């Protein structure tokens, strides 16, 4: 009893070969997926993880350097802070006395009218 829908022996032979080719293709696709999931993808993920670790380490070094620089700026001697405050105070007092005498304020008031 012939189970093939074709009565032609050549068509049966071609159908048999196509069936074998499809079977081999399915096996090859299975091997490809297996290899990709076991070797290719983990290697790519490892590469991404290494890149991320390197960038995080570089960022850590960069931020540590900037924090050290900021700390050095904040730890300036108190005399520098006091000297700066005195200079700002003298400038403010000079501006106050200059305007109190009426030198610039009267001229500005005349210009506004």
C-alpha positions, 0 to 999 in steps of 0.5 A: 500500500502506497501512502504517498499522495503522488503516483509518480516515483520521481515526485515521491523521490523529490518529496523524500529529499525535501523532507530530509532537507527540512529535517536537517534544516530544523536540526541546524536551526536547533544547533544554531540556537543552542550555540547562540544561547550558550556561547554568543549571547553570554560573551556579548553580555560579558562584554557589556558588563565589562564595559559598564564596570570600566565606565563606573570605575572611571566615573568613581575616579572622576568624582573622587578627584573632584570631591578632593579638589572641592575639599581642598578649596573648602579647607582654605585657612580661616584668614583667607575667609576673614580677609575676603569678608573685610575686603567686601565690607570695605568696598560696601562701606566705600560705596555707602559713604560715596552715595551718602555724600551725594556725589553720584545720587544727585546726578542720577536723580537729575538724569531720571527727571 
